[in-house]
Amino acid sequence: MIEFPVTRFGTGPGLALLLHCSLAHGGVWRKVAAPFAQDLTGLAPDMPGHGKAAPWDEQGDIHDVVTAQARSLLERPAHLVGHSFGATVALRLALEQPDKVLSLTLVEPVLFAAARGQAEFDAYMGESQDFLAAQQAQDWPRMAQGFFSAWGGGMAWDDLPPKARETNTALMPLIAGSNPSLIDDCHGLLDGDGLEQLRMPVTFLRGGQTQPIVAAIHRSLMARIPQAREIVVPQAGHMLAITHPDAVSEVLRENVTVGVS
């Protein structure tokens, strides 16, 4: 396994595992974790190619690699919080080891396969044709612009500093490598009755200004998870875990305060 750095927040007796989105890093959880320094120890790993982690060497399945990294930190029951790609990893961990997950906070999990059969899935795939064509051609700069336009939370590509554009472009092979997991559910997160068997509190958060397919993903997953609820942050986009950390902190506060165990 690729070695990976872990940002730590707090020194409390409880444990929280915080899994970032693509094109971010573990440090983005600082404001989410800050209110819990006395209650929780937060662990936020950097995905391959992100933050201070080693570059992605394109060996193996990226979802398998990131899940294995996160799994190695789940030594005892913890509160899991994930954003976007990281939220799909958190869901996978909950399905694999439900006895180690006290609560599950999923911020816009991009498990597109969950929306299949809904109009939002067809619309999203139609709108993504240029992005997908760039991926097929391995035109990484063009793919990066399309990806950022869809999932950058409203920030314009041209407004990014040149170094950020360069870094994001270099990560496009990793984004391409995640498609079998997210679009085709190659790891079977939707298979069987695993979702129906989840018994921990599960909270979905999404921005009111995000991609419409996110609402469809949430609907599909919530219909199957017994203790699921959704919170919509009206003025937020896809990056709400970073732009609206208080909304995520409030969910975590509720779970910690009521002693979810």
JOHU-V882316 format. One record per residue. N is the residue number from 1. RES is the residue in one small letter. PHI is phi in whole degrees, 0 to 359 (none if undefined). OMEGA is omega in degrees with one decimal (999 if undefined). D_LAST is the distance of its C-alpha to the last C-alpha in Angstrom with 1 decimal. Layout:
# JOHU-V882316
n->N res->RES phi->PHI omega->OMEGA d_last->D_LAST
n->N res->RES phi->PHI omega->OMEGA d_last->D_LAST
This chain:
# JOHU-V882316
n->1 res->m phi->none omega->174.9 d_last->30.7
n->2 res->i phi->296 omega->175.0 d_last->31.7
n->3 res->e phi->295 omega->-177.6 d_last->30.6
n->4 res->f phi->217 omega->177.0 d_last->28.5
n->5 res->p phi->280 omega->179.5 d_last->27.8
n->6 res->v phi->229 omega->173.5 d_last->24.4
n->7 res->t phi->274 omega->-178.8 d_last->24.2
n->8 res->r phi->250 omega->178.3 d_last->21.8
n->9 res->f phi->233 omega->173.8 d_last->20.6
n->10 res->g phi->75 omega->-178.4 d_last->19.5
n->11 res->t phi->224 omega->-176.2 d_last->18.8
n->12 res->g phi->290 omega->-177.0 d_last->15.5
n->13 res->p phi->288 omega->178.3 d_last->13.1
n->14 res->g phi->282 omega->-178.6 d_last->10.3
n->15 res->l phi->235 omega->173.6 d_last->11.4
n->16 res->a phi->231 omega->176.3 d_last->12.5
n->17 res->l phi->251 omega->-171.7 d_last->15.0
n->18 res->l phi->242 omega->-171.9 d_last->17.7
n->19 res->l phi->245 omega->-172.2 d_last->20.3
n->20 res->h phi->281 omega->178.4 d_last->23.6
n->21 res->c phi->276 omega->173.2 d_last->26.2
n->22 res->s phi->298 omega->179.5 d_last->29.5
n->23 res->l phi->73 omega->177.3 d_last->32.1
n->24 res->a phi->239 omega->179.1 d_last->29.7
n->25 res->h phi->195 omega->-175.5 d_last->28.0
n->26 res->g phi->299 omega->-177.8 d_last->24.8
n->27 res->g phi->295 omega->-177.8 d_last->26.3
n->28 res->v phi->292 omega->-178.9 d_last->26.1
n->29 res->w phi->274 omega->-173.4 d_last->22.5
n->30 res->r phi->306 omega->-177.2 d_last->23.8
n->31 res->k phi->289 omega->176.4 d_last->23.9
n->32 res->v phi->292 omega->-174.0 d_last->20.5
n->33 res->a phi->277 omega->-172.5 d_last->18.9
n->34 res->a phi->308 omega->-177.0 d_last->21.4
n->35 res->p phi->291 omega->-171.8 d_last->19.7
n->36 res->f phi->244 omega->-175.3 d_last->16.7
n->37 res->a phi->302 omega->-178.8 d_last->18.9
n->38 res->q phi->270 omega->-174.9 d_last->17.7
n->39 res->d phi->256 omega->-172.4 d_last->14.0
n->40 res->l phi->227 omega->162.8 d_last->13.6
n->41 res->t phi->254 omega->-179.7 d_last->15.7
n->42 res->g phi->264 omega->178.0 d_last->16.6
n->43 res->l phi->242 omega->-176.4 d_last->18.4
n->44 res->a phi->231 omega->-179.1 d_last->20.9
n->45 res->p phi->285 omega->171.6 d_last->23.2
n->46 res->d phi->270 omega->173.5 d_last->26.7
n->47 res->m phi->295 omega->174.4 d_last->27.7
n->48 res->p phi->309 omega->178.4 d_last->31.0
n->49 res->g phi->80 omega->-176.3 d_last->33.9
n->50 res->h phi->243 omega->177.0 d_last->31.8
n->51 res->g phi->57 omega->-179.2 d_last->31.6
n->52 res->k phi->259 omega->-178.8 d_last->32.6
n->53 res->a phi->285 omega->176.2 d_last->31.9
n->54 res->a phi->295 omega->178.0 d_last->34.9
n->55 res->p phi->301 omega->176.3 d_last->36.6
n->56 res->w phi->289 omega->-176.8 d_last->35.6
n->57 res->d phi->265 omega->177.4 d_last->38.1
n->58 res->e phi->63 omega->176.4 d_last->37.6
n->59 res->q phi->262 omega->179.4 d_last->36.9
n->60 res->g phi->82 omega->-179.1 d_last->34.4
n->61 res->d phi->269 omega->-174.2 d_last->32.2
n->62 res->i phi->297 omega->178.6 d_last->30.5
n->63 res->h phi->292 omega->175.5 d_last->27.3
n->64 res->d phi->298 omega->-177.0 d_last->27.1
n->65 res->v phi->296 omega->-177.6 d_last->27.8
n->66 res->v phi->293 omega->177.7 d_last->25.2
n->67 res->t phi->296 omega->178.7 d_last->22.5
n->68 res->a phi->297 omega->177.2 d_last->23.5
n->69 res->q phi->299 omega->-178.9 d_last->23.4
n->70 res->a phi->295 omega->-179.4 d_last->19.9
n->71 res->r phi->299 omega->-178.7 d_last->18.8
n->72 res->s phi->293 omega->178.7 d_last->20.3
n->73 res->l phi->269 omega->-175.1 d_last->18.1
n->74 res->l phi->268 omega->-175.6 d_last->14.8
n->75 res->e phi->278 omega->178.2 d_last->15.1
n->76 res->r phi->211 omega->-177.5 d_last->11.4
n->77 res->p phi->305 omega->-174.2 d_last->8.1
n->78 res->a phi->215 omega->168.6 d_last->8.8
n->79 res->h phi->274 omega->-179.6 d_last->9.3
n->80 res->l phi->257 omega->177.2 d_last->12.5
n->81 res->v phi->230 omega->179.7 d_last->15.4
n->82 res->g phi->221 omega->179.7 d_last->18.8
n->83 res->h phi->237 omega->173.3 d_last->22.2
n->84 res->s phi->59 omega->176.8 d_last->24.9
n->85 res->f phi->302 omega->179.2 d_last->25.5
n->86 res->g phi->300 omega->178.3 d_last->22.3
n->87 res->a phi->291 omega->177.4 d_last->20.3
n->88 res->t phi->291 omega->175.4 d_last->21.9
n->89 res->v phi->292 omega->177.9 d_last->20.8
n->90 res->a phi->300 omega->178.3 d_last->17.1
n->91 res->l phi->297 omega->179.1 d_last->17.5
n->92 res->r phi->299 omega->178.0 d_last->19.2
n->93 res->l phi->299 omega->179.9 d_last->16.6
n->94 res->a phi->296 omega->178.3 d_last->14.0
n->95 res->l phi->290 omega->-178.5 d_last->16.7
n->96 res->e phi->284 omega->-173.8 d_last->17.5
n->97 res->q phi->225 omega->-175.8 d_last->14.2
n->98 res->p phi->301 omega->-179.9 d_last->11.6
n->99 res->d phi->289 omega->179.6 d_last->9.6
n->100 res->k phi->257 omega->-177.6 d_last->9.5
n->101 res->v phi->244 omega->-179.1 d_last->8.5
n->102 res->l phi->283 omega->177.4 d_last->5.3
n->103 res->s phi->208 omega->-175.9 d_last->8.1
n->104 res->l phi->230 omega->178.2 d_last->11.8
n->105 res->t phi->245 omega->-173.6 d_last->14.6
n->106 res->l phi->247 omega->179.4 d_last->18.0
n->107 res->v phi->263 omega->177.4 d_last->21.1
n->108 res->e phi->49 omega->176.7 d_last->24.1
n->109 res->p phi->296 omega->-174.6 d_last->23.4
n->110 res->v phi->268 omega->174.5 d_last->26.9
n->111 res->l phi->276 omega->-173.1 d_last->26.6
n->112 res->f phi->304 omega->-178.2 d_last->30.1
n->113 res->a phi->302 omega->-179.5 d_last->30.4
n->114 res->a phi->295 omega->-177.4 d_last->28.0
n->115 res->a phi->265 omega->179.4 d_last->30.7
n->116 res->r phi->304 omega->-178.6 d_last->33.6
n->117 res->g phi->90 omega->177.5 d_last->35.7
n->118 res->q phi->253 omega->-176.5 d_last->35.2
n->119 res->a phi->300 omega->-177.8 d_last->37.9
n->120 res->e phi->295 omega->178.4 d_last->35.8
n->121 res->f phi->293 omega->179.8 d_last->35.6
n->122 res->d phi->298 omega->-180.0 d_last->39.3
n->123 res->a phi->295 omega->-179.1 d_last->40.0
n->124 res->y phi->296 omega->-179.6 d_last->37.8
n->125 res->m phi->296 omega->177.0 d_last->39.4
n->126 res->g phi->294 omega->-179.7 d_last->42.8
n->127 res->e phi->288 omega->-175.8 d_last->42.3
n->128 res->s phi->263 omega->-174.4 d_last->41.1
n->129 res->q phi->299 omega->179.8 d_last->44.3
n->130 res->d phi->294 omega->177.5 d_last->45.8
n->131 res->f phi->301 omega->-178.7 d_last->42.6
n->132 res->l phi->289 omega->176.4 d_last->42.4
n->133 res->a phi->294 omega->176.9 d_last->46.1
n->134 res->a phi->296 omega->177.1 d_last->45.8
n->135 res->q phi->297 omega->-179.7 d_last->43.1
n->136 res->q phi->300 omega->-179.4 d_last->45.3
n->137 res->a phi->276 omega->-175.4 d_last->48.2
n->138 res->q phi->56 omega->174.2 d_last->46.0
n->139 res->d phi->271 omega->-169.8 d_last->47.2
n->140 res->w phi->295 omega->176.5 d_last->44.3
n->141 res->p phi->299 omega->178.9 d_last->45.6
n->142 res->r phi->292 omega->177.9 d_last->46.0
n->143 res->m phi->297 omega->-179.1 d_last->42.7
n->144 res->a phi->299 omega->179.2 d_last->41.0
n->145 res->q phi->296 omega->179.3 d_last->42.7
n->146 res->g phi->294 omega->179.6 d_last->41.6
n->147 res->f phi->296 omega->-177.9 d_last->38.0
n->148 res->f phi->293 omega->178.4 d_last->37.8
n->149 res->s phi->299 omega->-178.3 d_last->39.6
n->150 res->a phi->282 omega->-167.6 d_last->37.0
n->151 res->w phi->236 omega->-178.7 d_last->33.8
n->152 res->g phi->276 omega->176.4 d_last->34.8
n->153 res->g phi->76 omega->176.2 d_last->33.7
n->154 res->g phi->101 omega->177.6 d_last->37.3
n->155 res->m phi->285 omega->-179.6 d_last->38.7
n->156 res->a phi->282 omega->179.0 d_last->42.1
n->157 res->w phi->304 omega->-177.0 d_last->42.6
n->158 res->d phi->292 omega->178.3 d_last->45.8
n->159 res->d phi->276 omega->178.4 d_last->44.1
n->160 res->l phi->287 omega->173.3 d_last->42.1
n->161 res->p phi->299 omega->-178.9 d_last->43.7
n->162 res->p phi->307 omega->-179.4 d_last->45.6
n->163 res->k phi->296 omega->178.8 d_last->43.3
n->164 res->a phi->294 omega->177.5 d_last->40.3
n->165 res->r phi->297 omega->179.3 d_last->42.3
n->166 res->e phi->296 omega->-179.6 d_last->43.3
n->167 res->t phi->296 omega->-179.8 d_last->39.7
n->168 res->n phi->296 omega->179.0 d_last->38.4
n->169 res->t phi->297 omega->-179.5 d_last->41.4
n->170 res->a phi->295 omega->-178.8 d_last->40.7
n->171 res->l phi->270 omega->-176.8 d_last->37.2
n->172 res->m phi->297 omega->174.4 d_last->38.6
n->173 res->p phi->301 omega->176.6 d_last->38.9
n->174 res->l phi->293 omega->177.6 d_last->35.2
n->175 res->i phi->300 omega->177.9 d_last->34.6
n->176 res->a phi->300 omega->-179.3 d_last->37.1
n->177 res->g phi->291 omega->179.8 d_last->35.3
n->178 res->s phi->274 omega->-174.4 d_last->32.0
n->179 res->n phi->301 omega->178.1 d_last->33.9
n->180 res->p phi->303 omega->179.2 d_last->33.5
n->181 res->s phi->288 omega->-170.2 d_last->29.7
n->182 res->l phi->273 omega->-177.3 d_last->29.6
n->183 res->i phi->272 omega->-175.0 d_last->32.7
n->184 res->d phi->253 omega->-178.9 d_last->33.0
n->185 res->d phi->51 omega->-176.4 d_last->29.4
n->186 res->c phi->294 omega->179.0 d_last->30.8
n->187 res->h phi->263 omega->171.3 d_last->27.5
n->188 res->g phi->70 omega->178.0 d_last->26.7
n->189 res->l phi->295 omega->-178.2 d_last->23.6
n->190 res->l phi->265 omega->-175.1 d_last->25.1
n->191 res->d phi->285 omega->173.5 d_last->26.3
n->192 res->g phi->59 omega->-178.1 d_last->25.4
n->193 res->d phi->244 omega->-179.4 d_last->22.5
n->194 res->g phi->301 omega->179.9 d_last->19.7
n->195 res->l phi->296 omega->-179.4 d_last->18.9
n->196 res->e phi->293 omega->-177.4 d_last->19.0
n->197 res->q phi->271 omega->179.4 d_last->16.4
n->198 res->l phi->293 omega->-175.7 d_last->13.6
n->199 res->r phi->242 omega->178.3 d_last->10.9
n->200 res->m phi->282 omega->173.6 d_last->8.4
n->201 res->p phi->298 omega->-179.5 d_last->9.9
n->202 res->v phi->234 omega->178.8 d_last->13.1
n->203 res->t phi->241 omega->173.5 d_last->15.5
n->204 res->f phi->259 omega->173.4 d_last->19.0
n->205 res->l phi->239 omega->173.4 d_last->21.3
n->206 res->r phi->214 omega->176.0 d_last->25.1
n->207 res->g phi->277 omega->178.8 d_last->28.2
n->208 res->g phi->292 omega->-178.2 d_last->30.7
n->209 res->q phi->252 omega->-175.7 d_last->33.4
n->210 res->t phi->275 omega->177.4 d_last->32.0
n->211 res->q phi->297 omega->-178.9 d_last->33.4
n->212 res->p phi->303 omega->-178.3 d_last->33.5
n->213 res->i phi->297 omega->-179.7 d_last->32.1
n->214 res->v phi->297 omega->178.3 d_last->28.6
n->215 res->a phi->298 omega->179.3 d_last->28.5
n->216 res->a phi->292 omega->176.7 d_last->29.6
n->217 res->i phi->299 omega->179.8 d_last->26.9
n->218 res->h phi->300 omega->-179.3 d_last->24.2
n->219 res->r phi->303 omega->-176.9 d_last->25.9
n->220 res->s phi->296 omega->-178.3 d_last->26.1
n->221 res->l phi->289 omega->-178.9 d_last->22.5
n->222 res->m phi->294 omega->178.5 d_last->21.1
n->223 res->a phi->294 omega->-175.7 d_last->23.4
n->224 res->r phi->250 omega->-176.0 d_last->21.6
n->225 res->i phi->262 omega->-172.5 d_last->17.9
n->226 res->p phi->302 omega->-174.0 d_last->16.6
n->227 res->q phi->255 omega->-177.4 d_last->14.2
n->228 res->a phi->253 omega->173.8 d_last->16.3
n->229 res->r phi->218 omega->179.2 d_last->18.1
n->230 res->e phi->232 omega->172.9 d_last->20.7
n->231 res->i phi->240 omega->178.6 d_last->21.8
n->232 res->v phi->250 omega->177.0 d_last->25.4
n->233 res->v phi->262 omega->-165.5 d_last->26.8
n->234 res->p phi->307 omega->-172.8 d_last->30.5
n->235 res->q phi->268 omega->-174.9 d_last->32.4
n->236 res->a phi->266 omega->171.3 d_last->30.4
n->237 res->g phi->252 omega->-175.5 d_last->31.2
n->238 res->h phi->296 omega->-174.6 d_last->29.4
n->239 res->m phi->270 omega->-173.2 d_last->28.8
n->240 res->l phi->298 omega->177.6 d_last->26.7
n->241 res->a phi->298 omega->179.4 d_last->24.0
n->242 res->i phi->261 omega->-176.5 d_last->26.9
n->243 res->t phi->279 omega->-178.4 d_last->29.0
n->244 res->h phi->228 omega->-175.9 d_last->26.4
n->245 res->p phi->299 omega->-179.0 d_last->23.5
n->246 res->d phi->298 omega->-179.5 d_last->22.7
n->247 res->a phi->295 omega->178.2 d_last->21.7
n->248 res->v phi->288 omega->179.2 d_last->19.0
n->249 res->s phi->300 omega->-178.2 d_last->18.0
n->250 res->e phi->296 omega->177.3 d_last->17.6
n->251 res->v phi->296 omega->179.5 d_last->15.1
n->252 res->l phi->297 omega->178.5 d_last->13.0
n->253 res->r phi->300 omega->179.3 d_last->13.7
n->254 res->e phi->301 omega->-177.7 d_last->12.4
n->255 res->n phi->293 omega->179.5 d_last->9.0
n->256 res->v phi->289 omega->-177.2 d_last->9.0
n->257 res->t phi->296 omega->-178.1 d_last->10.9
n->258 res->v phi->277 omega->176.6 d_last->9.0
n->259 res->g phi->67 omega->178.6 d_last->6.0
n->260 res->v phi->304 omega->-178.5 d_last->3.8
n->261 res->s phi->205 omega->999 d_last->0.0
